[in-house]
Amino acid sequence: MPIKVSVNPSRLTWNHFRTVSSIPDSSEEAQVNPEMSPIQNVHPQSDGKRFRLPSLTLSVKINSHKTLVLKSAHKSKELLQHEQGHLDLLVLVTRALARDLEALEADSVDELGTLLEDAKSLHDERAQAIDAAYDDQTEHSRNTTKQATWDRAIAQALNDPRASKVVDLPL
């Protein structure tokens, strides 16, 4: 069954950010907090032999309480693009998760549940690793050369519905 990914908002503006005096435990001027909504109330389908997930939609949204920008920040298009990159990276990982979930088949509902949790854990680990590498390599957007490399890689992956990597990191 098809598993889709929805994103809201798909493009960030500074209006999505809450203006604050400081960001706790951070030297960043801004931070976006994208999240994938939990997968709930899934009723597996069966052909009498194997169980699969039904059609569903995985939603990527931003946590507006944790999407912050400093009052003192220069709200540049470059900084906003860097934050957009964080959102786009989660979208890419979520699309990869959706493809994996579409392929799941199991002999029992319990086995399908285990496979679902394993896939979510794998992609959550990948999302965290990619996000950390993104910030580390771009120095939170301060390294413009690396930021440009990531921007191109993210755009290329977004344009490929079957993308399985970004900057040589698995989605």
KOLVO-471750 format. One record per residue: residue in one letter; chain; z negated, y negated, x negated of N, C-alpha, C, CB in turn. Coordinates in pm, 1 decimal, always signed. Glycine has a CB too. Layout:
BEGIN
['a' 'A' [Z Y X] [Z Y X] [Z Y X] [Z Y X]] ...
REM end
This chain:
BEGIN
['m' 'A' [+0.0 +117.5 -83.4] [+0.0 +0.0 +0.0] [+0.0 -124.2 -88.2] [-120.7 +0.4 +95.0]] ['p' 'A' [+65.4 -229.0 -44.6] [+71.0 -349.3 -128.8] [-64.5 -419.7 -138.1] [+175.3 -446.2 -74.3]] ['i' 'A' [-96.1 -460.0 -256.6] [-216.6 -539.7 -280.3] [-168.7 -672.6 -336.3] [-318.5 -467.2 -379.1]] ['k' 'A' [-197.5 -778.3 -262.8] [-149.4 -911.7 -297.1] [-260.0 -992.4 -363.7] [-97.9 -984.6 -172.0]] ['v' 'A' [-219.2 -1102.5 -425.7] [-313.3 -1195.6 -487.3] [-287.6 -1333.4 -428.3] [-299.2 -1197.1 -643.7]] ['s' 'A' [-393.0 -1395.8 -378.5] [-381.6 -1533.8 -331.1] [-467.9 -1622.7 -420.5] [-424.9 -1546.2 -180.5]] ['v' 'A' [-422.2 -1747.0 -437.1] [-491.3 -1841.9 -523.9] [-506.0 -1973.6 -448.0] [-414.1 -1862.5 -659.1]] ['n' 'A' [-629.5 -2024.8 -444.1] [-652.6 -2151.9 -377.7] [-766.7 -2225.0 -447.5] [-684.0 -2131.0 -227.6]] ['p' 'A' [-735.4 -2336.3 -510.4] [-606.1 -2402.7 -522.8] [-523.2 -2339.1 -634.2] [-625.2 -2552.8 -549.7]] ['s' 'A' [-393.6 -2349.0 -623.1] [-309.5 -2295.4 -730.5] [-294.2 -2396.7 -843.6] [-171.3 -2256.1 -676.0]] ['r' 'A' [-303.0 -2525.1 -811.0] [-296.3 -2631.4 -913.2] [-422.1 -2715.8 -902.6] [-167.6 -2720.8 -895.7]] ['l' 'A' [-488.1 -2732.8 -1015.0] [-609.3 -2814.1 -1019.5] [-576.5 -2962.5 -1028.1] [-696.1 -2773.1 -1137.8]] ['t' 'A' [-662.3 -3041.0 -969.4] [-662.8 -3186.2 -989.6] [-806.8 -3222.4 -1025.9] [-611.8 -3265.9 -859.7]] ['w' 'A' [-826.5 -3342.5 -1074.2] [-962.7 -3383.9 -1107.6] [-1050.8 -3390.4 -984.0] [-961.4 -3519.2 -1177.3]] ['n' 'A' [-992.3 -3397.2 -866.0] [-1070.7 -3397.6 -742.0] [-1142.5 -3264.9 -717.8] [-980.5 -3428.8 -623.9]] ['h' 'A' [-1098.6 -3158.0 -782.4] [-1165.0 -3028.0 -768.1] [-1293.1 -3019.4 -851.2] [-1069.8 -2916.0 -808.8]] ['f' 'A' [-1314.8 -3115.2 -940.0] [-1428.2 -3112.6 -1032.5] [-1540.8 -3201.7 -980.9] [-1384.5 -3157.9 -1173.4]] ['r' 'A' [-1661.4 -3152.9 -1000.1] [-1780.4 -3231.2 -966.3] [-1819.0 -3311.5 -1090.3] [-1899.6 -3138.7 -918.2]] ['t' 'A' [-1834.3 -3441.8 -1076.7] [-1868.8 -3529.0 -1189.3] [-2018.8 -3520.8 -1215.4] [-1825.9 -3676.2 -1161.2]] ['v' 'A' [-2053.2 -3494.4 -1342.3] [-2193.9 -3478.2 -1381.6] [-2221.6 -3555.9 -1510.0] [-2229.0 -3328.1 -1400.8]] ['s' 'A' [-2349.2 -3579.7 -1535.2] [-2390.5 -3649.2 -1658.2] [-2386.9 -3557.7 -1778.1] [-2530.2 -3706.7 -1642.7]] ['s' 'A' [-2413.8 -3428.2 -1755.7] [-2411.2 -3331.2 -1865.4] [-2378.0 -3193.4 -1810.7] [-2546.6 -3328.5 -1940.7]] ['i' 'A' [-2325.4 -3110.2 -1899.1] [-2297.2 -2971.2 -1864.4] [-2394.4 -2887.4 -1945.8] [-2145.6 -2931.3 -1893.2]] ['p' 'A' [-2489.4 -2822.1 -1880.2] [-2592.5 -2746.5 -1952.3] [-2532.9 -2641.1 -2047.1] [-2685.8 -2678.6 -1852.4]] ['d' 'A' [-2590.8 -2631.5 -2164.5] [-2552.7 -2530.2 -2264.2] [-2405.1 -2535.7 -2300.4] [-2586.3 -2391.9 -2212.9]] ['s' 'A' [-2347.5 -2655.6 -2305.5] [-2205.4 -2665.9 -2334.5] [-2175.3 -2796.4 -2408.0] [-2123.4 -2657.0 -2205.1]] ['s' 'A' [-2076.3 -2787.6 -2494.7] [-2026.5 -2908.3 -2561.0] [-1892.3 -2950.2 -2500.7] [-2012.1 -2884.9 -2713.5]] ['e' 'A' [-1855.5 -2887.3 -2391.5] [-1727.7 -2915.8 -2325.6] [-1736.7 -3042.1 -2241.5] [-1684.9 -2797.6 -2238.1]] ['e' 'A' [-1621.0 -3106.5 -2224.3] [-1613.3 -3223.2 -2136.4] [-1589.3 -3182.2 -1991.1] [-1502.1 -3317.4 -2183.1]] ['a' 'A' [-1533.4 -3063.9 -1973.4] [-1504.2 -3015.2 -1838.7] [-1506.1 -2863.0 -1841.1] [-1366.5 -3068.6 -1787.4]] ['q' 'A' [-1531.8 -2805.4 -1725.5] [-1521.5 -2660.3 -1712.4] [-1489.3 -2624.4 -1569.0] [-1651.6 -2591.3 -1757.4]] ['v' 'A' [-1394.1 -2532.7 -1557.0] [-1358.8 -2479.4 -1426.2] [-1422.4 -2341.0 -1417.9] [-1201.4 -2473.7 -1404.6]] ['n' 'A' [-1460.8 -2302.7 -1298.4] [-1521.7 -2172.6 -1279.5] [-1443.5 -2095.7 -1174.1] [-1670.0 -2186.3 -1239.3]] ['p' 'A' [-1333.0 -2030.1 -1215.7] [-1257.3 -1949.7 -1119.2] [-1325.1 -1814.6 -1097.3] [-1112.0 -1929.3 -1167.6]] ['e' 'A' [-1314.0 -1764.8 -976.8] [-1374.9 -1637.0 -941.6] [-1280.4 -1557.9 -851.6] [-1511.2 -1658.4 -871.8]] ['m' 'A' [-1287.6 -1426.4 -865.8] [-1218.0 -1339.6 -772.2] [-1319.1 -1298.8 -666.1] [-1155.4 -1214.2 -844.1]] ['s' 'A' [-1281.6 -1314.5 -541.1] [-1371.4 -1276.3 -432.4] [-1397.9 -1127.0 -437.1] [-1312.3 -1316.0 -295.9]] ['p' 'A' [-1516.7 -1084.2 -395.1] [-1547.7 -941.1 -395.5] [-1453.1 -862.0 -305.3] [-1691.9 -918.8 -351.4]] ['i' 'A' [-1431.1 -738.6 -342.5] [-1351.3 -647.6 -259.2] [-1450.3 -578.6 -165.7] [-1268.5 -541.8 -346.9]] ['q' 'A' [-1438.6 -609.6 -36.2] [-1536.8 -559.9 +60.1] [-1468.4 -495.8 +180.0] [-1628.4 -673.2 +106.5]] ['n' 'A' [-1545.6 -411.9 +247.1] [-1501.0 -351.1 +372.8] [-1364.0 -285.6 +362.1] [-1498.0 -455.3 +481.6]] ['v' 'A' [-1346.5 -208.1 +256.9] [-1219.9 -139.3 +235.6] [-1227.7 -2.7 +303.1] [-1187.9 -125.3 +83.2]] ['h' 'A' [-1129.3 +26.4 +384.7] [-1123.7 +154.6 +454.7] [-1005.4 +233.1 +399.3] [-1111.0 +135.0 +610.1]] ['p' 'A' [-1033.2 +329.3 +310.1] [-924.3 +405.4 +247.4] [-834.3 +472.8 +350.4] [-981.4 +510.5 +153.3]] ['q' 'A' [-711.2 +490.5 +309.4] [-614.4 +559.2 +392.7] [-586.8 +695.6 +331.3] [-483.5 +476.4 +407.4]] ['s' 'A' [-551.2 +791.1 +416.5] [-526.2 +925.9 +368.1] [-402.6 +983.3 +435.2] [-647.7 +1016.1 +393.1]] ['d' 'A' [-330.3 +1062.7 +356.2] [-217.1 +1136.3 +411.0] [-259.6 +1278.2 +446.2] [-99.7 +1138.1 +311.2]] ['g' 'A' [-389.8 +1301.6 +448.5] [-443.8 +1434.7 +475.4] [-481.1 +1508.0 +348.5] [-344.5 +1516.5 +553.6]] ['k' 'A' [-431.5 +1462.3 +235.7] [-460.8 +1526.9 +107.3] [-520.5 +1429.2 +6.6] [-334.2 +1589.0 +49.5]] ['r' 'A' [-461.2 +1311.3 -4.1] [-501.7 +1213.0 -104.7] [-545.0 +1083.6 -36.0] [-386.1 +1185.5 -204.9]] ['f' 'A' [-636.8 +1014.0 -101.3] [-685.9 +886.6 -49.6] [-632.7 +772.8 -135.6] [-840.8 +884.5 -45.9]] ['r' 'A' [-597.1 +664.0 -67.0] [-545.1 +543.0 -133.8] [-611.0 +421.2 -70.1] [-387.6 +533.8 -122.9]] ['l' 'A' [-601.3 +309.1 -141.5] [-650.7 +184.7 -84.2] [-550.5 +132.6 +17.5] [-676.7 +79.5 -194.4]] ['p' 'A' [-600.4 +64.9 +121.8] [-509.3 +4.7 +219.5] [-449.9 -124.1 +162.5] [-582.9 -23.9 +353.3]] ['s' 'A' [-358.2 -183.7 +233.8] [-308.2 -316.2 +197.6] [-426.1 -412.9 +201.8] [-192.2 -362.7 +294.1]] ['l' 'A' [-432.8 -498.1 +102.1] [-536.8 -599.3 +101.1] [-494.7 -714.1 +10.9] [-671.3 -539.8 +54.9]] ['t' 'A' [-571.5 -821.6 +17.6] [-544.0 -939.2 -63.8] [-664.5 -969.9 -150.2] [-508.0 -1060.5 +24.3]] ['l' 'A' [-639.5 -985.3 -280.1] [-742.7 -1027.7 -374.2] [-733.5 -1179.6 -384.2] [-725.5 -958.6 -515.8]] ['s' 'A' [-843.4 -1247.8 -360.2] [-843.2 -1394.3 -358.9] [-907.1 -1450.8 -484.2] [-916.0 -1446.7 -235.7]] ['v' 'A' [-837.1 -1544.4 -547.3] [-890.7 -1617.8 -661.7] [-916.1 -1759.9 -613.7] [-792.2 -1614.6 -786.3]] ['k' 'A' [-1040.0 -1803.6 -631.4] [-1080.8 -1938.0 -590.6] [-1163.9 -1998.4 -703.0] [-1161.3 -1935.3 -455.9]] ['i' 'A' [-1192.7 -2125.5 -688.6] [-1283.1 -2186.3 -785.2] [-1420.4 -2202.0 -721.0] [-1228.7 -2323.6 -834.5]] ['n' 'A' [-1522.1 -2184.3 -802.6] [-1658.8 -2209.6 -759.6] [-1680.7 -2359.5 -778.5] [-1765.0 -2122.3 -841.2]] ['s' 'A' [-1674.7 -2434.6 -669.9] [-1679.6 -2579.9 -681.0] [-1813.7 -2630.6 -731.8] [-1649.6 -2642.2 -547.8]] ['h' 'A' [-1918.9 -2553.9 -713.7] [-2050.3 -2594.5 -764.6] [-2053.6 -2591.0 -917.5] [-2160.4 -2503.5 -707.4]] ['k' 'A' [-1976.5 -2499.3 -976.9] [-1975.9 -2482.7 -1122.0] [-1849.3 -2537.2 -1188.6] [-1991.5 -2336.9 -1156.0]] ['t' 'A' [-1767.8 -2608.4 -1115.2] [-1647.3 -2670.5 -1170.7] [-1681.2 -2817.4 -1194.8] [-1521.7 -2654.3 -1073.8]] ['l' 'A' [-1699.8 -2850.1 -1323.9] [-1763.3 -2975.7 -1361.7] [-1680.7 -3057.0 -1460.1] [-1898.3 -2948.4 -1420.6]] ['v' 'A' [-1699.4 -3188.6 -1456.4] [-1642.2 -3278.8 -1555.8] [-1748.5 -3385.0 -1585.7] [-1506.4 -3344.1 -1504.9]] ['l' 'A' [-1760.3 -3417.7 -1712.3] [-1855.8 -3520.5 -1752.6] [-1810.3 -3658.6 -1705.8] [-1874.2 -3519.5 -1904.8]] ['k' 'A' [-1907.0 -3742.4 -1669.4] [-1876.4 -3881.7 -1635.0] [-1805.6 -3949.9 -1751.2] [-2005.3 -3958.9 -1598.0]] ['s' 'A' [-1847.5 -3915.1 -1872.3] [-1795.3 -3980.3 -1992.7] [-1662.6 -3921.1 -2040.9] [-1897.1 -3971.0 -2103.5]] ['a' 'A' [-1615.3 -3817.4 -1976.0] [-1492.3 -3749.4 -2021.7] [-1370.1 -3835.4 -1998.1] [-1474.9 -3614.8 -1950.4]] ['h' 'A' [-1276.9 -3824.4 -2090.1] [-1144.7 -3883.3 -2070.1] [-1066.0 -3780.4 -1988.9] [-1072.2 -3919.0 -2209.0]] ['k' 'A' [-1043.0 -3808.9 -1863.8] [-978.9 -3713.6 -1772.8] [-828.2 -3712.1 -1797.6] [-1009.5 -3749.5 -1624.7]] ['s' 'A' [-791.9 -3656.4 -1910.2] [-651.5 -3653.7 -1951.5] [-577.0 -3538.8 -1884.6] [-640.7 -3641.7 -2103.9]] ['k' 'A' [-445.6 -3551.9 -1881.0] [-363.9 -3442.3 -1827.7] [-375.3 -3320.0 -1918.0] [-215.7 -3485.6 -1814.0]] ['e' 'A' [-397.5 -3340.5 -2048.3] [-411.1 -3228.3 -2142.3] [-538.3 -3148.8 -2114.2] [-411.9 -3279.4 -2287.8]] ['l' 'A' [-648.3 -3219.0 -2090.1] [-773.6 -3149.7 -2059.1] [-761.9 -3076.4 -1925.8] [-891.8 -3249.4 -2055.4]] ['l' 'A' [-700.1 -3140.2 -1828.5] [-681.3 -3074.3 -1699.3] [-592.4 -2951.3 -1714.3] [-620.4 -3172.0 -1597.3]] ['q' 'A' [-488.6 -2960.5 -1797.7] [-400.1 -2846.0 -1821.4] [-477.5 -2731.3 -1887.1] [-279.9 -2887.6 -1910.2]] ['h' 'A' [-569.5 -2765.0 -1977.8] [-651.2 -2660.9 -2040.8] [-735.1 -2588.7 -1934.3] [-743.4 -2722.2 -2150.6]] ['e' 'A' [-795.1 -2665.2 -1844.9] [-876.5 -2604.7 -1739.4] [-788.8 -2522.7 -1644.1] [-953.3 -2713.8 -1661.3]] ['q' 'A' [-667.2 -2571.7 -1618.6] [-570.9 -2495.7 -1537.5] [-543.7 -2361.0 -1603.4] [-438.0 -2575.1 -1519.4]] ['g' 'A' [-539.0 -2359.6 -1736.3] [-517.0 -2235.0 -1809.6] [-623.5 -2131.2 -1778.4] [-514.0 -2261.9 -1958.7]] ['h' 'A' [-749.1 -2174.1 -1767.1] [-855.8 -2079.6 -1731.9] [-830.3 -2017.4 -1595.0] [-992.9 -2149.9 -1733.2]] ['l' 'A' [-792.0 -2100.4 -1499.1] [-761.6 -2049.2 -1365.1] [-642.1 -1954.6 -1370.0] [-733.5 -2165.5 -1267.4]] ['d' 'A' [-536.7 -1995.2 -1438.6] [-416.3 -1912.5 -1446.4] [-443.0 -1778.3 -1515.0] [-306.4 -1987.4 -1520.7]] ['l' 'A' [-529.1 -1777.9 -1614.7] [-561.6 -1651.9 -1683.4] [-630.3 -1555.3 -1587.9] [-651.6 -1678.1 -1806.2]] ['l' 'A' [-720.2 -1605.1 -1504.3] [-783.8 -1515.7 -1407.5] [-681.1 -1466.4 -1305.2] [-901.0 -1587.5 -1336.1]] ['v' 'A' [-587.4 -1550.3 -1267.5] [-481.0 -1507.2 -1175.9] [-401.6 -1392.7 -1239.7] [-386.3 -1626.7 -1140.6]] ['l' 'A' [-368.5 -1406.4 -1366.8] [-292.1 -1301.1 -1435.9] [-370.0 -1170.0 -1441.9] [-255.5 -1346.3 -1578.1]] ['v' 'A' [-497.4 -1176.6 -1473.4] [-579.8 -1054.8 -1478.0] [-591.0 -994.6 -1338.1] [-721.4 -1085.5 -1535.3]] ['t' 'A' [-604.2 -1078.6 -1237.9] [-615.7 -1029.6 -1100.3] [-485.3 -963.4 -1055.5] [-652.4 -1145.2 -1004.7]] ['r' 'A' [-371.5 -1018.5 -1095.9] [-243.2 -953.9 -1064.2] [-234.5 -816.6 -1130.7] [-124.7 -1042.8 -1109.6]] ['a' 'A' [-281.0 -804.7 -1254.2] [-280.2 -675.1 -1323.0] [-373.7 -577.1 -1252.1] [-322.1 -691.7 -1471.3]] ['l' 'A' [-489.8 -625.0 -1209.5] [-582.0 -541.0 -1133.0] [-515.1 -494.2 -1003.7] [-712.9 -618.0 -1101.6]] ['a' 'A' [-447.3 -583.8 -934.1] [-379.7 -547.1 -809.1] [-278.6 -434.9 -832.0] [-309.3 -669.5 -748.3]] ['r' 'A' [-202.5 -444.7 -940.6] [-104.1 -338.3 -970.4] [-175.7 -205.7 -994.8] [-17.6 -376.1 -1094.6]] ['d' 'A' [-286.1 -209.4 -1067.9] [-360.3 -86.2 -1094.0] [-418.9 -28.3 -964.9] [-472.2 -112.2 -1195.7]] ['l' 'A' [-469.1 -115.6 -879.0] [-527.8 -67.2 -753.6] [-423.4 -5.7 -661.8] [-598.5 -180.8 -681.5]] ['e' 'A' [-302.3 -60.6 -661.6] [-195.0 -3.5 -580.2] [-164.1 +140.3 -620.0] [-69.3 -88.5 -592.1]] ['a' 'A' [-182.6 +171.8 -747.2] [-147.4 +304.8 -798.1] [-259.9 +407.3 -780.9] [-110.2 +295.1 -944.5]] ['l' 'A' [-378.2 +363.0 -740.7] [-490.8 +457.0 -731.4] [-470.8 +560.0 -621.0] [-620.4 +381.1 -707.3]] ['e' 'A' [-499.3 +683.9 -656.7] [-502.8 +794.7 -561.0] [-617.0 +884.9 -600.8] [-367.0 +873.3 -557.1]] ['a' 'A' [-683.3 +944.2 -501.2] [-796.5 +1031.3 -530.7] [-806.5 +1142.0 -426.5] [-927.5 +950.5 -535.9]] ['d' 'A' [-881.0 +1246.2 -461.7] [-900.9 +1359.2 -371.3] [-1009.3 +1332.8 -267.2] [-936.0 +1482.6 -450.6]] ['s' 'A' [-1092.5 +1229.8 -291.8] [-1200.1 +1199.1 -197.7] [-1223.1 +1047.8 -194.0] [-1331.0 +1273.8 -237.0]] ['v' 'A' [-1291.6 +1004.0 -90.1] [-1326.1 +862.6 -77.9] [-1418.5 +822.0 -192.0] [-1392.8 +833.7 +58.7]] ['d' 'A' [-1514.5 +909.2 -225.7] [-1607.5 +878.1 -335.9] [-1533.4 +862.7 -468.4] [-1714.3 +988.2 -348.6]] ['e' 'A' [-1440.3 +952.6 -494.4] [-1362.6 +942.7 -618.5] [-1280.4 +814.0 -620.1] [-1269.9 +1065.5 -634.6]] ['l' 'A' [-1222.3 +778.0 -506.6] [-1145.5 +654.1 -498.0] [-1236.2 +534.1 -524.9] [-1078.3 +641.1 -359.3]] ['g' 'A' [-1357.4 +537.7 -471.8] [-1453.7 +430.0 -495.6] [-1488.0 +416.4 -642.8] [-1580.4 +454.0 -415.7]] ['t' 'A' [-1504.1 +529.5 -710.6] [-1532.7 +528.2 -854.1] [-1415.2 +470.4 -931.9] [-1564.8 +670.0 -904.1]] ['l' 'A' [-1294.1 +512.9 -896.1] [-1174.7 +460.5 -963.2] [-1160.4 +309.5 -941.1] [-1048.8 +533.3 -912.6]] ['l' 'A' [-1191.3 +263.2 -821.2] [-1186.6 +120.9 -789.4] [-1285.6 +44.0 -877.0] [-1217.4 +97.5 -639.8]] ['e' 'A' [-1408.1 +91.6 -884.9] [-1509.9 +24.1 -965.9] [-1472.4 +25.4 -1114.2] [-1646.9 +90.8 -945.7]] ['d' 'A' [-1417.1 +135.9 -1162.0] [-1373.7 +143.5 -1302.0] [-1263.9 +41.6 -1331.2] [-1324.1 +285.1 -1335.1]] ['a' 'A' [-1168.4 +29.1 -1240.0] [-1059.1 -67.3 -1258.7] [-1112.3 -209.5 -1257.5] [-951.9 -50.2 -1149.5]] ['k' 'A' [-1202.4 -240.9 -1164.5] [-1261.4 -375.0 -1159.6] [-1337.1 -405.6 -1287.9] [-1355.2 -388.3 -1038.7]] ['s' 'A' [-1413.9 -310.6 -1337.8] [-1490.4 -331.5 -1462.1] [-1398.0 -355.3 -1580.9] [-1581.1 -210.6 -1490.4]] ['l' 'A' [-1294.1 -275.4 -1591.9] [-1198.6 -290.4 -1701.9] [-1136.5 -429.7 -1701.1] [-1088.6 -183.4 -1692.8]] ['h' 'A' [-1090.2 -472.8 -1585.3] [-1023.0 -602.4 -1577.4] [-1121.6 -718.5 -1589.7] [-946.1 -613.4 -1446.3]] ['d' 'A' [-1244.8 -698.7 -1547.6] [-1346.6 -801.8 -1568.2] [-1372.3 -820.5 -1717.8] [-1478.1 -764.7 -1494.6]] ['e' 'A' [-1383.0 -710.3 -1790.4] [-1401.1 -718.2 -1936.3] [-1282.1 -787.5 -2001.3] [-1419.8 -577.2 -1996.7]] ['r' 'A' [-1163.6 -754.9 -1956.6] [-1042.9 -817.6 -2012.1] [-1040.9 -967.1 -1980.9] [-915.6 -749.7 -1956.0]] ['a' 'A' [-1078.8 -1004.4 -1859.7] [-1080.7 -1145.8 -1821.9] [-1177.2 -1223.1 -1911.9] [-1120.8 -1162.0 -1673.3]] ['q' 'A' [-1293.3 -1166.3 -1936.5] [-1391.4 -1232.6 -2022.2] [-1340.7 -1245.5 -2165.7] [-1523.6 -1156.0 -2020.2]] ['a' 'A' [-1278.1 -1140.8 -2216.7] [-1226.2 -1143.5 -2354.0] [-1113.2 -1245.2 -2368.2] [-1176.6 -1003.9 -2395.2]] ['i' 'A' [-1023.7 -1248.9 -2270.9] [-911.7 -1343.3 -2275.4] [-963.0 -1486.6 -2265.2] [-810.9 -1314.1 -2161.7]] ['d' 'A' [-1056.2 -1510.1 -2175.1] [-1110.4 -1644.2 -2156.4] [-1179.5 -1693.0 -2284.0] [-1208.8 -1646.2 -2038.2]] ['a' 'A' [-1255.3 -1604.4 -2348.2] [-1323.3 -1640.4 -2473.2] [-1223.0 -1668.9 -2584.4] [-1418.7 -1528.3 -2516.4]] ['a' 'A' [-1120.1 -1585.8 -2595.0] [-1017.4 -1606.6 -2698.1] [-944.1 -1738.5 -2673.6] [-916.4 -1488.5 -2699.8]] ['y' 'A' [-916.4 -1768.0 -2547.9] [-847.8 -1892.1 -2511.0] [-927.1 -2014.1 -2558.8] [-826.7 -1898.6 -2358.0]] ['d' 'A' [-1055.3 -2017.6 -2524.4] [-1138.1 -2131.1 -2566.1] [-1157.1 -2135.6 -2717.0] [-1273.4 -2124.9 -2497.8]] ['d' 'A' [-1176.1 -2019.4 -2776.9] [-1196.9 -2013.4 -2922.2] [-1072.9 -2061.8 -2997.0] [-1232.2 -1869.8 -2965.8]] ['q' 'A' [-957.6 -2008.3 -2962.1] [-835.0 -2042.0 -3034.3] [-789.4 -2185.4 -3009.0] [-724.6 -1946.3 -2995.5]] ['t' 'A' [-808.2 -2233.8 -2887.4] [-764.9 -2370.4 -2856.3] [-873.0 -2473.1 -2887.9] [-725.6 -2380.8 -2709.7]] ['e' 'A' [-990.7 -2424.6 -2925.6] [-1106.6 -2511.8 -2948.9] [-1129.2 -2600.9 -2826.3] [-1085.8 -2599.1 -3077.1]] ['h' 'A' [-1128.6 -2536.3 -2708.7] [-1148.5 -2604.9 -2580.4] [-1048.3 -2718.6 -2562.6] [-1291.8 -2659.4 -2570.3]] ['s' 'A' [-924.8 -2694.8 -2599.8] [-809.0 -2785.2 -2585.8] [-792.9 -2881.4 -2702.4] [-821.1 -2864.4 -2458.2]] ['r' 'A' [-885.8 -2883.3 -2795.7] [-878.8 -2979.1 -2906.4] [-772.0 -2944.0 -3010.2] [-1013.3 -2987.9 -2974.1]] ['n' 'A' [-738.3 -2814.6 -3021.2] [-632.7 -2771.7 -3113.3] [-501.4 -2771.8 -3034.3] [-663.3 -2628.3 -3175.5]] ['t' 'A' [-427.9 -2880.4 -3043.8] [-309.0 -2898.1 -2959.8] [-198.6 -2797.4 -2991.2] [-255.0 -3038.3 -2976.3]] ['t' 'A' [-189.8 -2753.8 -3116.9] [-88.3 -2654.4 -3152.6] [-117.6 -2521.8 -3084.0] [-82.0 -2635.1 -3305.3]] ['k' 'A' [-241.3 -2476.9 -3093.9] [-279.8 -2350.4 -3028.7] [-275.4 -2363.8 -2876.3] [-421.6 -2307.2 -3073.8]] ['q' 'A' [-311.7 -2481.5 -2826.4] [-306.0 -2502.9 -2682.1] [-162.4 -2488.7 -2633.1] [-362.2 -2641.8 -2645.0]] ['a' 'A' [-67.7 -2543.3 -2707.4] [+73.8 -2532.4 -2669.4] [+119.6 -2386.9 -2670.5] [+161.6 -2615.9 -2764.4]] ['t' 'A' [+73.1 -2310.1 -2769.5] [+106.8 -2167.0 -2775.8] [+54.7 -2094.2 -2652.4] [+48.5 -2102.8 -2904.0]] ['w' 'A' [-69.6 -2119.1 -2617.3] [-128.0 -2056.4 -2499.7] [-57.4 -2103.2 -2371.9] [-278.1 -2087.3 -2492.1]] ['d' 'A' [-27.9 -2232.8 -2361.4] [+40.1 -2283.8 -2241.5] [+172.7 -2211.8 -2218.8] [+64.1 -2435.4 -2253.6]] ['r' 'A' [+249.2 -2193.1 -2328.4] [+378.1 -2121.9 -2316.4] [+356.1 -1976.5 -2275.7] [+456.5 -2128.1 -2449.9]] ['a' 'A' [+259.1 -1911.0 -2339.1] [+233.6 -1769.7 -2308.9] [+187.3 -1751.1 -2164.1] [+128.1 -1712.9 -2405.4]] ['i' 'A' [+101.0 -1840.0 -2117.4] [+52.0 -1832.3 -1979.3] [+168.0 -1854.1 -1882.3] [-60.4 -1937.2 -1954.3]] ['a' 'A' [+250.3 -1955.2 -1907.9] [+364.7 -1983.2 -1819.3] [+460.6 -1864.8 -1815.1] [+439.7 -2109.9 -1865.8]] ['q' 'A' [+486.6 -1807.0 -1931.3] [+577.4 -1690.7 -1936.6] [+519.6 -1574.9 -1856.8] [+602.5 -1646.8 -2083.2]] ['a' 'A' [+391.4 -1547.8 -1872.3] [+328.2 -1437.3 -1799.5] [+325.5 -1463.9 -1649.1] [+185.6 -1414.3 -1850.9]] ['l' 'A' [+299.5 -1588.3 -1610.1] [+299.5 -1621.3 -1467.3] [+436.3 -1600.2 -1403.9] [+255.4 -1765.3 -1446.6]] ['n' 'A' [+541.0 -1619.3 -1482.3] [+677.6 -1601.1 -1431.4] [+722.7 -1456.1 -1430.2] [+773.7 -1681.7 -1513.8]] ['d' 'A' [+640.0 -1365.8 -1484.2] [+673.5 -1223.8 -1488.6] [+572.0 -1146.0 -1404.4] [+675.7 -1171.4 -1635.9]] ['p' 'A' [+608.3 -1105.7 -1283.0] [+512.2 -1036.4 -1196.5] [+459.8 -905.7 -1255.8] [+575.8 -1008.1 -1063.2]] ['r' 'A' [+525.4 -853.0 -1357.6] [+481.3 -728.2 -1420.8] [+413.1 -752.3 -1554.8] [+599.5 -635.1 -1440.1]] ['a' 'A' [+381.9 -876.7 -1588.1] [+319.2 -908.0 -1717.6] [+193.6 -823.2 -1736.7] [+284.0 -1059.5 -1726.8]] ['s' 'A' [+181.3 -765.8 -1855.0] [+65.1 -683.1 -1885.7] [-15.1 -737.4 -2003.9] [+109.2 -541.1 -1914.7]] ['k' 'A' [+37.0 -844.5 -2065.0] [-31.7 -906.4 -2178.6] [-10.1 -1056.8 -2174.4] [+18.7 -847.8 -2313.5]] ['v' 'A' [-100.8 -1127.8 -2239.6] [-84.0 -1269.3 -2265.7] [-137.7 -1292.3 -2407.0] [-158.5 -1359.2 -2157.7]] ['v' 'A' [-57.1 -1355.1 -2491.7] [-89.1 -1376.0 -2633.5] [-140.5 -1244.1 -2694.5] [-196.0 -1490.3 -2650.3]] ['d' 'A' [-68.3 -1136.6 -2668.8] [-98.9 -1002.5 -2721.1] [-232.8 -944.8 -2674.7] [-97.7 -1006.8 -2870.3]] ['l' 'A' [-294.1 -1002.2 -2574.8] [-417.1 -948.8 -2518.3] [-385.5 -881.6 -2385.6] [-523.2 -1060.4 -2500.0]] ['p' 'A' [-436.7 -760.6 -2363.2] [-406.7 -689.9 -2237.2] [-470.5 -757.0 -2117.3] [-453.8 -545.8 -2245.1]] ['l' 'A' [-394.0 -762.6 -2009.6] [-444.8 -814.0 -1883.4] [-510.2 -698.1 -1810.3] [-331.1 -879.2 -1797.3]] 
REM end
